[in-house]
């Protein structure tokens, strides 16, 4: 198992007065920091929202018999879709 790197939060830096460089040697400016923050926020963990951007989609859980779960998994593999995609499609057909 790989060891995770432990990072410590350092003191705030005034990027107008202090020169800080990235691994490529480019100077990090306040403008660059804002750009990096924007990129990180756009690449948040998990799948994109099904509701709308920046809104967490509700999650629905249900217990099913093992034969239904196996059938779902087989169908997902056959169709090249995820089980979640198949469940959403089935619910939309049944309820909407």
Secondary structure, DSSP 4 states (H G I P E B T S, - for coil): -PPPPP--------TTTS--B-TTSPBP-HHHHHHHHHHHHHT-SSPPPSSSTTSPPP-------HHHHHHHHHHHHHHT--HHHHHHHHHHHHH-
